[in-house]
Amino acid sequence: MIVPIVLALAVILVGYVYKAIKPPPPKICGSPGGPPVTSPRIKLKGGRHLAYREAGVSKEEAKYKIVIIHGFDSSKDLNLSISQELIEELKIYLLFFDRAGYGESDPYPKRSVKSEAYDIQELADGLQLGPKLAGVALVCPFVHYWWPCLPSDLSKKALKKLLVQDQWAFRVARYTPWLYCWWMTQKWFPSLSVVSGNPAIFSRSDLEIIKKLSEVPPVGQEKIRQQSVHESLHRDIMVGYGEWEFDPLDLSNPFPNNEGSVHLWQGYEDRIIPFEVNRFISGKLLWIKYHEVPDSGHLVFFDQSKFDSILRALLCG
């Protein structure tokens, strides 16, 4: 069975823009007195658990099986703007899961970029989604301003496009990660804008999407940080700006015989992920199909018409 995987790396769940939820005390899922487990979970080889949610048509009926990977400050309960008509037309099965340290999935203090990939692999194998990866779509994916492959002038230009408070938060995560928890909780200087709910990080189109999504009651937001803010949000940033096990430009085409495709979608007006970095990476890795969306910001993923286009491009070529 063919298993296309969509990497949905949006950086923030819309519900946190204007009103931050006060996180509960740090607790470990499954421990005495810890948060209750209400979702199905699989046990990984190392003993950790991943919580997941299924949607769309049944696995037995599905022609396409897609794993959705949530981004920063989000969870398996994110509300995708995907039309039911498209799901039924293409017979799509959707699998959402809480990444390590988020929602009802166990924390993993040794979490890394590599371990995240292996979690996805184990999840897909455990739920018997099939032996073959057929495609990948990255939507406004994370970028590392200290990747060795980036020209220094590009790195500096992209980093300076961010709010000053974010530049400092990322530098602390990069150079002094042992201070990151303190930096995010101290009161003398503003910390990460995406956590504090600063609307300046959103484009005009993003704000329109936020307004529309705010009309729908959010689901599962109270669970996002229940494993502790440190194991979810802080560790995400520390892992992201730590040392990676690979350089993006060392990647080879996973589909050398055109048996699948890799797509990267980037909003031109994205104020969270500067388009220049993903444009550069895609320009070097020519097997990536790069889609730069004009008049769109970081939340292009939540625009139903655009998300339907993302899925059609991935599944139908």
Secondary structure as GFF3:
##gff-version 3
##sequence-region A 1 317
A	DSSP	beta_strand	2	7	.	.	.	ID=ss1
A	DSSP	three_ten_helix	14	16	.	.	.	ID=ss2
A	DSSP	beta_strand	41	43	.	.	.	ID=ss3
A	DSSP	beta_strand	49	56	.	.	.	ID=ss4
A	DSSP	beta_strand	64	69	.	.	.	ID=ss5
A	DSSP	alpha_helix	84	90	.	.	.	ID=ss6
A	DSSP	beta_strand	92	97	.	.	.	ID=ss7
A	DSSP	alpha_helix	113	126	.	.	.	ID=ss8
A	DSSP	beta_strand	132	139	.	.	.	ID=ss9
A	DSSP	alpha_helix	152	160	.	.	.	ID=ss10
A	DSSP	alpha_helix	164	175	.	.	.	ID=ss11
A	DSSP	three_ten_helix	177	179	.	.	.	ID=ss12
A	DSSP	alpha_helix	180	185	.	.	.	ID=ss13
A	DSSP	alpha_helix	193	196	.	.	.	ID=ss14
A	DSSP	three_ten_helix	199	201	.	.	.	ID=ss15
A	DSSP	alpha_helix	204	213	.	.	.	ID=ss16
A	DSSP	three_ten_helix	221	223	.	.	.	ID=ss17
A	DSSP	alpha_helix	229	229	.	.	.	ID=ss18
A	DSSP	pi_helix	230	234	.	.	.	ID=ss19
A	DSSP	alpha_helix	235	240	.	.	.	ID=ss20
A	DSSP	three_ten_helix	248	250	.	.	.	ID=ss21
A	DSSP	beta_strand	261	267	.	.	.	ID=ss22
A	DSSP	alpha_helix	275	284	.	.	.	ID=ss23
A	DSSP	beta_strand	288	293	.	.	.	ID=ss24
A	DSSP	three_ten_helix	298	302	.	.	.	ID=ss25
A	DSSP	alpha_helix	304	316	.	.	.	ID=ss26
###
